[in-house]
Amino acid sequence: MTNNTILVTGGAGFIGSHTVVALAEAGFRPVIIDDFSNSQQSVLEGLKQILGYEVPCVAHDCNDRQTLLDLFQQENVRGVIHFAAFKAVGESMEEPLRYYRNNLGSLLTLMDVMLETGVSNLIFSSSCTVYGEPEVLPVTELTPIQPAASVYGNTKQIGEEILRDVDAANKALKMIALRYFNPIGAHPSAQIGELPLGIPSNLVPYLLQTASGLRQQLTVFGDDYPTPDGTCIRDYIHVMDLAEAHVSALQALGQMTGAGSHYDVFNIGAGQGNSVLELIRTFESVSGQALNYRIGPRRAGDVTAVYADATKAREQLGWTAKRSLREALEDSWRWEQMLRAKV
Ligand code: UFG
């Protein structure tokens, strides 16, 4: 039998855990390393419920060379999907060194170990944040990169540059960076989903906690943007669609041969822009209840509108988002209700 073990760093996180499911369903053998600094052990139980077996997991910081070396050897790792990173935009501005050390340090250590052990396939989590406030929509992979507006965003930009420079230096690694748009939703079984620690800063987790009574009111950050209803526009993508993009990218890495570049980058979005108010309306229809929200001032650092042209991923990875905004919010809401029923 061919060895198809894939190390998923940050595999207990929101996107990581859903990708573990997609990998297993596609016949890969996922192995997790996660330090549980922003994730919970209960995710492993959820994965077991879905998959019917325990996914191997090392509870450790992946910025540790010896741990990685041991893991690569013991598990016979053949490819890596690197999710492990801090991701809070506001926090990254307050603790830049912690963000640079963690997000870039772990990438460097991982790539060192891959080169040392001869493991060539790497998928890196990047973000649509690299496009900043784009002049033309939708954004393609050729849309100019803007100077990062946050330390978090900068770690993603620098991460992409590291991959590009390593590719230029040698062809030992095959690498794909995926630029995620806004992931929402949950596994339809409601066994895994997003688990924000503390007060959520992202729209959908805050909205869900408002709808379930944990928060009193959602504030819409500004309705005076130059958009049809005045609220910001984003590309909300179901996390299972996003997860499946990693499987497609992994399969594409296998075909990456020859003397040319072994690094590529893809937008992973639904390809549709929705405003904050549109999302709220869709959620109200899904949940059958009115949401308590008010219009507040703009949030510093928010861009007016960004959504993906995902043609390249369709043509070259054979991947396209299949699930609707409504389906994503149905799955999110099922997950939220299940969570609240537990506590
Ligand atoms: N929003 C609200 N109220 C809230 C939270 C968000 O109105 O309580 C609005 C925001 O203003 C924005 C939209 O909802 O218009 C989406 O906001 P999120 O915080 O959910 O997502 P962002 O688009 O700001 O964040 C995404 C990724 C980050 C990334 C960032 C960079 O989640 O990882 O883009 O712009 F860094």
Boltz pocket constraint, residues with backbone or C-beta under 6 A from the ligand:
constraints:
  - pocket:
      binder: B
      contacts: [[A, 87], [A, 89], [A, 127], [A, 128], [A, 129], [A, 152], [A, 153], [A, 181], [A, 182], [A, 200], [A, 201], [A, 202], [A, 203], [A, 204], [A, 206], [A, 218], [A, 219], [A, 220], [A, 221], [A, 222], [A, 231], [A, 232], [A, 233], [A, 234], [A, 276], [A, 299], [A, 301], [A, 302], [A, 303]]
      max_distance: 6.0
